[in-house]
């Protein structure tokens, strides 16, 4: 979840309850105020009518003063008290009972007790109250939406330097020796972060360049003494005075130097690929390369009695340096043979945009986190551990997608790219 999304959720979790509490507070207080105003209006009517009744002559029957706003009736009870109440009265205009607020008082007039009831309809006030609540809801909702938009805008503006730095880090490729600079910003914390990132990336690039130069130089320097050692061992093997035990030891040493020479050449090859030294690209027929290495590995295939089936829907013409195309297919082919079983199968499917190579094997699926790591292999006696690493470097340098899967004792490598 994005930080902006999380902060917005927290903001809503705090704001919505506060707005609801504020709405409830306003609701009850407005209702209380309206009721208080209505009660004061009824009290004023009461005082006005009492003064009016006191001015009437004794012969006047006050029961004749009954009207829709005041009801007068005789009573034998005089409590001297008054009270407010809510009631429902039928109103012809509404054709239904509507709520009324009532004030009941007891008075004495000409030695007769009367009960006076003053009524005021509250339906108009309720309508006003409903409209007011609706208006408040719209205002609160609008304010909440406005605050959210302001919050999103402010957060995006504040976190823009961080997102910019994150984009630069994500796109950083040490192999291309990109010069990345994180700008100075106004926010102190982000400025400190960018300063640290500048120092870190500069150190990483310097270390990577130093390691790369050392690997390349070391590989070149090792090649000459290795060639000398191999030639000397070959001369020793031609000596007829050697005993069988001496010959076995020298042969073992010679094989070890050959393996070390191949390892050194593979490291040099990876360095050249990383340095983009194979720039002379041209359309290469993957079908032709596969057929060439099928013929080249014919003896190995016969030894393990491996059956090869090639299905070509369309030839894949891939823009690639021919030498890299050979390395790519030969390493995949060699890997499929090396880890195959006796009387196994290799199935190759070529389309206009992909190459699918699958081989039978009793070995478990390769850990994908270690699949293309250099020297990561199942058996140290088989290969130098750089075959798949070279394949991965070639694919990355030429924007070819490589995927690995294994199921039902079938290991599969699939290369995909755009048709050329």
C-alpha atoms as one frame of an Amber mdcrd trajectory, in Angstrom:
protein
   0.000   0.000   0.000   1.318   3.447  -0.909   2.232   5.859   1.873  -0.198
   8.454   0.498  -3.029   5.905   0.549  -2.206   4.861   4.102  -2.058   8.463
   5.386  -5.385   9.196   3.653  -6.973   6.174   5.343  -5.667   7.299   8.747
  -6.940  10.798   8.002 -10.402   9.432   7.222 -10.383   7.192  10.309  -9.891
  10.270  12.467 -11.936  12.812  10.496 -15.119  10.807   9.876 -15.804  10.047
  13.597 -15.016  13.674  14.471 -17.377  14.961  11.788 -20.094  12.534  12.919
 -19.652  13.607  16.545 -19.742  17.263  15.489 -22.884  16.609  13.421 -24.634
  14.909  16.337 -23.635  17.744  18.652 -25.001  20.356  16.238 -28.139  18.282
  15.611 -29.123  18.092  19.255 -28.193  21.689  20.001 -30.096  23.077  17.023
 -33.112  20.972  17.935 -32.842  22.177  21.525 -32.590  25.800  20.375 -35.623
  25.486  18.097 -37.640  23.857  20.853 -36.568  26.599  23.268 -37.656  29.294
  20.807 -41.009  27.558  20.347 -41.480  27.297  24.111 -40.709  30.997  24.504
 -43.250  31.799  21.788 -45.874  29.714  23.619 -44.961  31.411  26.908 -45.329
  34.826  25.308 -48.745  33.826  23.950 -49.714  32.661  27.409 -48.772  35.958
  29.020 -50.518  37.932  26.298 -53.742  35.936  26.664 -53.718  36.100  30.441
 -53.436  39.874  30.314 -56.219  39.984  27.764 -58.482  37.733  29.873 -57.905
  39.845  32.954 -59.194  42.878  31.091 -62.456  41.207  30.070 -65.655  42.123
  31.883 -67.174  39.608  34.235 -70.149  38.987  31.974 -67.966  37.835  29.095
 -67.826  34.079  28.602 -64.162  33.357  27.894 -65.007  29.920  26.474 -66.095
  31.761  23.372 -62.477  32.723  22.796 -61.529  29.155  21.735 -59.602  29.092
  18.424 -57.087  26.799  16.698 -54.233  28.315  18.734 -55.832  28.235  22.168
 -58.229  25.876  23.847 -60.038  27.011  26.982 -62.037  24.709  29.195 -63.405
  24.834  32.718 -61.798  22.738  35.414 -62.199  22.092  39.093 -58.483  21.790
  39.573 -56.164  24.699  40.066 -52.568  23.789  40.521 -50.999  27.096  39.609
 -48.547  25.172  37.455 -47.831  25.028  33.763 -46.185  22.391  31.626 -45.099
  21.769  28.060 -45.956  18.661  26.068 -45.820  17.218  22.554 -48.960  15.972
  20.862 -50.422  15.007  17.505 -53.363  16.933  16.100 -55.264  16.409  12.879
 -54.703  19.139  10.322 -56.997  19.350   7.328 -54.406  21.019   5.093 -52.061
  18.085   5.592 -54.935  15.575   5.812 -53.122  13.809   8.611 -52.042  14.246
  12.181 -49.090  16.530  12.561 -46.870  17.189  15.608 -47.691  20.134  17.840
 -45.986  21.714  20.818 -48.407  22.507  23.624 -48.305  24.700  26.742 -50.921
  24.031  29.396 -51.635  26.584  32.154 -54.315  26.957  34.857 -55.889  30.346
  35.679 -58.704  31.722  37.821 -61.239  34.116  36.324 -64.376  35.361  38.084
 -63.973  32.664  40.725 -63.891  29.983  38.069 -60.905  27.812  37.237 -59.900
  27.424  33.628 -57.427  25.294  31.788 -55.715  27.017  28.864 -53.852  25.025
  26.220 -51.702  26.841  23.662 -50.614  24.875  20.537 -48.070  25.632  17.893
 -47.373  23.380  14.922 -43.763  22.197  14.749 -43.972  20.827  11.231 -42.614
  24.060   9.729 -39.743  24.068  12.183 -39.083  20.424  11.445 -38.990  21.176
   7.727 -36.541  23.974   8.389 -34.590  21.654  10.653 -34.453  18.916   7.984
 -33.302  21.409   5.362 -30.681  22.681   7.784 -29.428  19.139   8.481 -29.286
  18.396   4.746 -27.368  21.613   4.151 -24.980  20.769   6.992 -24.432  17.296
   5.572 -23.577  18.773   2.163 -21.236  21.303   3.752 -19.528  18.664   5.931
 -19.241  16.265   2.994 -17.838  19.006   0.793 -15.362  20.035   3.461 -14.268
  16.420   3.924 -13.777  15.993   0.182 -11.960  19.319  -0.028  -9.672  18.375
   2.868  -8.945  15.040   1.200  -8.040  16.722  -2.085  -5.879  19.250  -0.265
  -4.237  16.432   1.690  -3.512  14.465  -1.495  -2.149  17.554  -3.259   0.063
  18.546  -0.330   1.373  15.015   0.174   2.135  14.572  -3.516   3.950  17.890
  -3.568   5.866  17.142  -0.366   6.823  13.591  -1.425   7.737  14.543  -5.000
  11.507  14.717  -4.216  11.327  11.285  -2.570   9.514   9.745  -5.549  12.042
  11.330  -7.897  14.918   9.815  -5.923  13.143   6.452  -5.824  12.725   6.497
  -9.622  16.422   7.203 -10.070  17.395   4.373  -7.717  15.042   1.949  -9.490
  16.460   2.789 -12.923  20.080   2.666 -11.736  22.171   0.156 -13.700  25.714
  -0.239 -12.441  26.717  -2.223 -15.515  26.073   0.818 -17.704  28.026   3.046
 -15.289  25.261   5.636 -15.242  26.051   8.916 -13.545  23.186   9.469 -11.109
  22.847  12.677  -9.132  20.214  13.295  -6.467  19.269  16.981  -6.391  19.308
  19.276  -3.386  15.761  19.958  -2.159  14.144  22.317   0.343  12.987  19.625
   2.768  15.779  18.913   5.232  15.074  15.194   5.700  14.873  14.485   1.946
  17.980  16.583   1.374  19.869  14.452   3.923  18.565  11.326   2.194  19.697
  12.552  -1.238  23.115  13.428   0.131  23.491   9.918   1.532  22.259   8.407
  -1.739  24.790  10.444  -3.732  27.604   9.210  -1.525  26.323   5.624  -1.640
  25.866   5.442  -5.429  29.252   7.054  -6.080  30.883   4.513  -3.775  28.975
   1.639  -5.410  29.985   2.753  -8.900  33.595   3.184  -7.882  33.660  -0.250
  -6.219  31.927  -1.874  -9.190  34.308  -0.267 -11.690  37.294  -1.274  -9.563
  36.062  -4.870  -9.287  35.243  -4.999 -12.992  38.674  -3.675 -13.960  40.364
  -6.093 -11.597  38.409  -9.065 -13.004  39.206  -8.119 -16.566  42.888  -7.478
 -15.891  43.237 -10.588 -13.758  41.604 -12.755 -16.431  43.950 -11.372 -19.092
  47.012 -11.793 -16.899  46.068 -15.344 -15.884  45.617 -16.462 -19.483  49.339
 -16.218 -20.362  50.722 -18.248 -17.413  47.970 -20.817 -17.953  49.025 -21.231
 -21.580  52.628 -21.673 -20.459  51.661 -24.250 -17.825  49.604 -26.177 -20.366
  52.439 -26.244 -22.902  54.932 -27.403 -20.261  52.581 -30.154 -19.104  52.096
 -31.278 -22.698  55.868 -31.539 -23.105  56.111 -33.552 -19.896  53.399 -35.940
 -21.075  55.477 -36.629 -24.205  58.447 -37.732 -22.102  58.826 -41.510 -22.442
  60.765 -41.748 -19.193  57.658 -40.960 -17.093  56.300 -43.658 -14.848  52.609
 -44.499 -14.956  52.008 -42.766 -11.628  53.792 -39.599 -12.793  51.858 -39.640
 -16.056  48.564 -39.894 -14.144  49.465 -36.941 -11.899  50.533 -34.765 -14.832
  47.400 -35.680 -16.794  45.255 -34.654 -13.835  47.126 -31.356 -13.545  46.760
 -30.789 -17.303  42.995 -31.354 -17.144  42.743 -28.951 -14.186  44.590 -26.235
 -16.128  42.304 -26.804 -19.123  39.284 -26.371 -16.915  40.808 -23.253 -15.355
  41.525 -21.881 -18.832  37.904 -22.420 -19.875  36.735 -20.732 -16.681  39.015
 -17.787 -17.374  37.744 -17.504 -20.937  34.147 -17.603 -19.707  34.845 -14.772
 -17.248  36.439 -12.733 -20.025  33.397 -13.401 -22.195  30.997 -12.199 -19.484
  33.098  -9.059 -19.042  32.959  -8.356 -22.785  29.183  -8.846 -22.829  28.774
  -6.486 -19.866  30.976  -3.919 -21.639  28.777  -4.159 -24.774  31.752  -5.085
 -26.925  29.575  -7.224 -29.242  28.009  -4.357 -31.167  28.028  -5.759 -34.708
  24.512  -7.186 -34.665  22.625  -8.695 -37.591  19.522 -10.861 -38.126  20.409
 -14.380 -37.009  18.308 -17.411 -37.885  17.718 -19.236 -34.606  16.573 -22.282
 -36.542  19.930 -22.501 -38.358  21.889 -22.084 -35.112  19.853 -24.844 -33.441
  20.425 -27.190 -36.375  24.138 -26.410 -36.334  24.543 -27.311 -32.666  22.288
 -30.324 -32.984  24.818 -31.613 -35.488  27.769 -30.452 -33.356  26.510 -32.333
 -30.272  25.528 -35.425 -32.263  28.164 -37.650 -30.603  27.142 -36.595 -27.093
  23.502 -37.168 -27.985  24.330 -40.655 -29.282  26.312 -41.526 -26.160  23.309
 -40.826 -23.912  20.816 -41.996 -26.555  18.948 -38.678 -26.324  16.202 -38.016
 -28.853  15.943 -34.447 -30.188  12.721 -33.152 -31.722  12.631 -29.714 -33.327
   9.325 -28.084 -34.206   9.531 -24.878 -36.231   6.364 -22.871 -36.680   8.263
 -19.844 -38.034  11.962 -19.076 -37.988  12.980 -16.555 -35.331  15.187 -13.882
 -36.913  16.842 -12.233 -33.954  19.020  -9.122 -34.150  22.116 -10.362 -32.381
  25.863 -10.718 -32.794  26.411 -14.123 -34.470  28.978 -15.156 -31.845  26.512
 -14.364 -29.053  23.812 -16.360 -30.836  26.177 -19.345 -30.975  27.031 -18.975
 -27.281  23.373 -18.646 -26.341  22.213 -21.790 -28.155  25.325 -23.856 -27.382
  25.068 -23.200 -23.643  21.352 -24.035 -23.581  21.925 -27.148 -25.716  24.903
 -28.242 -23.626  22.954 -27.701 -20.419  20.040 -29.786 -21.782  22.426 -32.645
 -22.638  24.556 -32.479 -19.502  21.655 -32.750 -17.074  19.575 -35.125 -19.180
  19.005 -38.822 -18.505  19.935 -41.881 -20.520  17.477 -42.317 -23.390  16.036
 -38.936 -22.568  14.471 -36.277 -24.778  15.093 -32.701 -25.829  12.098 -30.875
 -27.278  12.720 -27.602 -29.128   9.889 -25.364 -30.296  10.731 -22.325 -32.457
   8.225 -19.586 -33.279   8.565 -16.150 -34.862   9.142 -14.618 -31.425  10.373
 -17.377 -29.134  12.539 -20.424 -28.530  11.350 -23.130 -26.139  13.889 -25.805
 -25.137  12.831 -28.566 -22.721  14.804 -31.603 -21.549  14.010 -34.611 -19.394
  15.851 -34.860 -16.082  15.611 -36.652 -12.751  17.083 -33.663 -10.925  14.782
 -31.446  -8.855  13.806 -27.991 -10.086  16.569 -25.406  -9.853  16.094 -22.749
  -7.192  15.090 -19.672  -9.198  16.922 -17.387  -6.786  20.173 -19.190  -7.685
  19.369 -20.091 -11.295  21.568 -17.574 -13.091  24.113 -16.971 -10.342  27.699
 -17.568 -11.329  29.123 -20.866 -10.069  25.728 -21.904  -8.648  25.237 -25.495
  -9.854  24.168 -28.909  -8.648  27.381 -30.779  -9.263  30.828 -29.209  -9.225
  32.139 -31.977 -11.483  29.912 -30.894 -14.336  30.826 -27.656 -16.079  32.261
 -24.460 -14.608  28.989 -23.025 -13.328  29.009 -20.133 -15.809  26.872 -21.537
 -18.636  23.523 -20.155 -17.508  25.200 -16.990 -16.225  26.498 -16.359 -19.768
  23.022 -17.069 -21.180  21.503 -14.554 -18.746  24.094 -11.879 -19.599  23.444
 -12.309 -23.331  19.679 -12.087 -22.800  19.911  -9.001 -20.581  22.289  -7.216
 -22.958  19.997  -7.861 -25.943  16.596  -7.422 -24.218  15.589 -11.071 -24.494
  13.291 -12.424 -21.809  14.348 -15.808 -20.395  12.118 -17.913 -18.154  12.650
 -21.253 -16.458  10.092 -23.806 -15.303  10.152 -27.462 -14.241   7.367 -30.020
 -13.892   6.898 -33.763 -14.451  10.689 -34.332 -14.794  10.811 -31.790 -17.616
  13.043 -28.717 -17.316  12.190 -25.878 -19.684  13.916 -22.661 -20.769  11.925
 -20.231 -22.877  13.381 -17.207 -24.678  11.030 -14.528 -25.994  11.627 -11.312
 -27.894  10.261  -9.168 -30.709  10.257 -10.411 -34.272  12.903  -8.835 -36.449
